[in-house]
């Protein structure tokens, strides 16, 4: 396999644009992470509130059997 031309290096401007894109993606991921963390905390709060002895019955146990420890986002 022959290479007729050497690969052109990205310009300073192209590097700057790439960095800007990476920063924007990082901020998006950080924001999504915060949202997921809040949703999980909310679900844990609801689950813990529902775990009281007065609220437990056999149908509740059947619904949650095997699901404990797994979260669906």
C-alpha positions as CSV (number, residue, x, y, z in Angstrom):
1,X,0.0,0.0,0.0
2,X,1.5,3.3,-1.1
3,X,0.9,6.7,0.5
4,X,1.3,9.5,-2.0
5,X,0.8,12.3,0.5
6,X,1.6,12.7,4.1
7,X,-1.4,13.4,6.3
8,X,-2.1,17.1,7.0
9,X,-2.0,18.0,10.6
10,X,-5.0,19.8,12.1
11,X,-4.8,23.6,12.4
12,X,-4.8,25.4,15.7
13,X,-8.4,26.5,14.8
14,X,-9.5,22.9,14.2
15,X,-8.0,21.8,17.6
16,X,-9.9,24.7,19.3
17,X,-13.2,23.6,17.7
18,X,-12.6,20.0,18.7
19,X,-11.8,21.1,22.3
20,X,-15.0,23.2,22.3
21,X,-17.0,20.2,21.2
22,X,-15.5,17.9,23.8
23,X,-16.2,20.5,26.5
24,X,-19.9,20.8,25.4
25,X,-20.2,17.0,25.3
26,X,-18.7,16.8,28.8
27,X,-21.2,19.4,30.1
28,X,-24.1,17.4,28.6
29,X,-22.9,14.2,30.2
30,X,-22.4,15.9,33.5
31,X,-25.9,17.3,33.3
32,X,-27.4,13.9,32.4
33,X,-25.5,12.3,35.3
34,X,-26.9,14.9,37.7
35,X,-30.4,14.2,36.4
36,X,-30.0,10.4,36.7
37,X,-28.6,10.8,40.2
38,X,-31.6,12.9,41.3
39,X,-34.1,10.5,39.7
40,X,-32.4,7.6,41.5
41,X,-32.5,9.4,44.8
42,X,-36.2,10.1,44.2
43,X,-36.9,6.5,43.4
44,X,-35.0,5.4,46.6
45,X,-37.0,7.9,48.7
46,X,-40.3,6.6,47.3
47,X,-39.1,3.0,47.7
48,X,-38.0,3.6,51.3
49,X,-41.2,5.4,52.2
50,X,-43.2,2.4,50.8
51,X,-41.2,-0.1,52.8
52,X,-43.0,0.6,56.1
53,X,-44.8,-2.3,57.7
54,X,-48.2,-0.7,57.4
55,X,-47.8,-0.4,53.6
56,X,-46.5,-3.9,52.9
57,X,-48.7,-6.7,51.7
58,X,-48.3,-9.9,49.7
59,X,-49.2,-8.3,46.3
60,X,-46.5,-5.7,46.9
61,X,-43.9,-8.4,47.6
62,X,-44.8,-10.2,44.4
63,X,-44.5,-7.1,42.2
64,X,-41.1,-6.3,43.6
65,X,-39.7,-9.8,43.9
66,X,-36.6,-10.2,41.8
67,X,-36.5,-6.5,40.9
68,X,-34.7,-5.2,44.0
69,X,-31.3,-3.8,43.3
70,X,-32.0,-3.1,39.6
71,X,-33.0,0.4,38.4
72,X,-34.6,1.1,35.0
73,X,-34.0,4.6,33.8
